[in-house]
Amino acid sequence: MLHKWLEIASTPSVKAAREHYGSAVQYARLDGTLDRTGPVRNDRLGQAESDFISGRDGFYLASVSETGWPYVQYRGGPAGFLRVVDDRTLGFADFRGNRQYVTTGNVAENDRVSLFLMDYAHQRRLKIFGHLRMIDASADPELAASLAVPDYAARSERAALIRVEAFDWNCPQHITPRFTHEELEQALATVREEIESLRAENQRLRHWLNRGAGAAG
């Protein structure tokens, strides 16, 4: 079964590197080396991908300039600001930033992009290949409104739509666990509850001990 993300990523030079380092056979049945006519997978987002994407509060976005230089930026916002429109489309409100417009300029010439979505706490990551189109908010107010994030203090200049070509779940090796403030608060909530319970129990025991000491006196 052809793995769409691997097919796209497996250029001749990449395959040559695999031959050199001994992993070509491992990927030959997935990257199109042996068969390009079989069924395709990893080209449409499923429920697992949709749930993962909807839970992210940021992602890394890579594009390439006309001069061939890659550019990677971090896009952040409230969890779920990157929307799954359908199984082949993602969308997000393009918030105003430092106004360098590097990504916006790059995709005007070459719309190919790569996304990295990270869940550091659970050591998971999702890679996506796609084509990015930027639409001025004034040109399509309805689309811009559909991607807006309520109660988020940021100005949206454009609506961004990504046509998904392929995705891949990366292995968890070497991902250092990191936690957001919200994730820490959730983890610590149980600890705080246990501490409060222990404090209450301690006070109860002290109360009974004091009563016992008073009765003995």
Protein Blocks (a to p, Z undefined) as FASTA:
>chain_A
ZZfklmmmmgfklmmmmmmnopmmmmmmmnommomkbccehkbccfklmmmmmmpgbdcd
ddddfkopacdddddddehkaccfblmbccddddddehnommmmmmmmmmcdcdddddfk
nopadddddddddddfklmmmlmmmmpcehiacddfbdcddddfbdcdddfehiacdddf
klmmmmmmmmmmmmmmmmmmmmmmmmmmmmmmmmmZZ
